[in-house]
Amino acid sequence: MSINRAEKICWKKCWILNYVLAFLLFTIWCFSMMWRWHPVVVYACKEQRSDVLILSPWLAPIVWNGTYNSVILNAQFHQRNVRVGITVFATKKYTIFVQNFIDTAEKYFMVGHKVTYYVFTDRVSDIPAIDLREGRHLVVLQVPTYQRWQDVSMRRMEMIRHTSQERFINEVDYLVCVDVDMIFSDEIGVEILSNLVGTLHPGMFSVPRESCTYERNPQSEAYIPTDDGDFYYAGGFFGGTIEEIYKLTNFCHNAMMADQAKNIEAIWHDESYLNKYLLYHKPTKILSPEYLWDDDFGRPDYLKRRRFLAVRKNHYQIRNRR
Ligand SMILES: *[C@@H]1O[C@H](CO)[C@@H](O)[C@H](O)[C@H]1NC(C)=O
């Protein structure tokens, strides 16, 4: 009898001990998990921006300084060995911008990643030889000359579409299409890469949609009704995968040609058609005006970094000289 009782007490104690042990182990596990995720949790809590919109209504991130961690992103894109192409058009006198554009890009654009510069020009011999870092290349592509700057600007869509099939699809994973009369003045990295990317126009940021300079002529292929539209995107900075860029440039070029046949030209040329496309094919990522700034718009508080800046120039002189 007494032996049985002693055994029972022992079993009870063992059970209690097991519970205590399990609880201890669980606590240790919790702490180790907290420790493991600690930096991310702190990052998410501390660095998010509360002064600006950081998510579109269709849940596309809007990229501002302080909304991402470039260490994590760089590791992710290095793992995929990503190749990035960047296109610029430097026709006529615009060739003078190429040197500074590439020099500053070498310092700030996608540093540490594979980059190919595609410079479209009608003056191949005016493009200087430029020293590039390892893993970076310069490709100069000959294009026809157009007299009006509006045509030069609009024909970019056709040429990007054409080259997407011919080259880009075999050579790069993402394409970034920008203006050449710009300089990089702060880091631009893989945080901008996504399937389809638009950039908020610095002058149209925080403007109500009725006042955005969308094309309002119902006859035009770029027409957007006054009660439609969300963001206004800049013609000078868009990007995405080659497939998405092909679709975008194909739409824009065809729409422009259809308008031309009707003797119509949208108010802001290629930018108007781009806005039409991006309104009905929502970007998967949106870049804040940090990625396309012009000091003519001043230095607002929300702008923590100016990464890509318009070069001050005399518009009239450069556009009209041949
Ligand atoms: C930009 O964001 C980083 C964190 O991602 C922060 O450390 C830095 O201070 C910010 N820069 C400015 C100018 O606010």
The ligand as a Tripos MOL2 file, in Angstrom:
@<TRIPOS>MOLECULE
LIG
   14    14     1     0     0
SMALL
NO_CHARGES

@<TRIPOS>ATOM
      1 C1         16.5860   58.2860  -44.7620 C.3       1 LIG1
      2 O1         16.1850   57.0800  -44.1580 O.3       1 LIG1
      3 C2         17.1630   56.4870  -43.3410 C.3       1 LIG1
      4 C3         16.6240   55.1780  -42.8710 C.3       1 LIG1
      5 O2         16.2060   54.3940  -43.9150 O.3       1 LIG1
      6 C4         17.5110   57.3970  -42.2020 C.3       1 LIG1
      7 O3         18.5270   56.8300  -41.4230 O.3       1 LIG1
      8 C5         17.9610   58.7330  -42.7470 C.3       1 LIG1
      9 O4         18.1510   59.6260  -41.7010 O.3       1 LIG1
     10 C6         16.9310   59.2930  -43.7110 C.3       1 LIG1
     11 N1         17.4840   60.4660  -44.3340 N.am      1 LIG1
     12 C7         16.9590   61.6640  -44.1640 C.2       1 LIG1
     13 C8         17.6880   62.7730  -44.8440 C.3       1 LIG1
     14 O5         15.9530   61.8450  -43.5380 O.2       1 LIG1
@<TRIPOS>BOND
     1     1     2 1
     2     1    10 1
     3     2     3 1
     4     3     4 1
     5     3     6 1
     6     4     5 1
     7     6     7 1
     8     6     8 1
     9     8     9 1
    10     8    10 1
    11    10    11 1
    12    11    12 1
    13    12    13 1
    14    12    14 2
@<TRIPOS>SUBSTRUCTURE
     1 LIG1         1 GROUP 0 **** ****
